[in-house]
């Protein structure tokens, strides 16, 4: 996913997405260790998507904190 896709979501929605992506990453790791994962790039892509979502979440949090002051 692109960062712009995450920017259209609220913080609560981002938290749900991040939790889902972490579960999916866990599943990919389990599949890797049980030799069921054929495309190992999915792990790298999942990590990057999680990082993007967390970065956007932090940006939104900082913007909200800045407007409250």
C-alpha positions in Angstrom: 0.0 0.0 0.0 1.1 3.6 -0.6 1.3 6.1 2.2 -1.4 8.2 0.6 -3.8 5.3 1.1 -3.1 5.3 4.8 -3.4 9.1 5.1 -7.1 8.9 4.3 -7.8 6.8 7.4 -8.3 7.9 11.0 -6.0 6.9 13.8 -8.4 4.2 15.0 -8.7 2.8 11.5 -4.9 2.8 11.2 -4.5 1.0 14.5 -6.8 -1.7 13.2 -5.0 -2.0 9.9 -1.6 -2.2 11.7 -2.9 -4.9 14.0 -4.2 -6.9 11.0 -0.9 -6.4 9.1 1.1 -7.6 12.1 -1.1 -10.8 12.3 -0.5 -11.3 8.6 3.2 -10.9 9.1 3.1 -13.5 11.9 1.3 -15.9 9.5 3.9 -15.3 6.8 6.7 -16.1 9.3 4.9 -19.3 10.3 4.4 -20.3 6.7 8.1 -19.6 6.0 9.2 -21.9 8.9 6.9 -24.7 7.8 8.0 -24.4 4.2 4.6 -23.3 2.9 5.5 -19.8 1.8 6.5 -19.7 -1.8 7.1 -16.0 -2.2 9.4 -14.8 0.6 9.1 -11.2 -0.6 5.7 -11.0 1.2 7.5 -10.8 4.5 9.6 -7.8 3.4 6.5 -6.1 1.9 4.5 -6.6 5.0 7.2 -5.1 7.2 7.4 -2.1 4.9 3.6 -1.6 4.9 3.5 -1.7 8.7 6.3 0.9 8.8 4.4 3.1 6.4 1.2 2.9 8.4 3.0 3.6 11.6 4.8 6.6 10.1 1.5 8.1 8.8 -0.1 7.4 12.2 2.7 9.3 14.0 2.3 12.2 11.5 -1.4 12.5 12.1 -0.8 12.3 15.9 1.7 15.1 15.8 -0.6 17.2 13.7 -3.5 16.7 16.1 -1.2 17.5 19.1 0.0 20.7 17.3 -3.6 22.0 16.7 -4.6 21.4 20.3 -1.9 23.7 21.7 
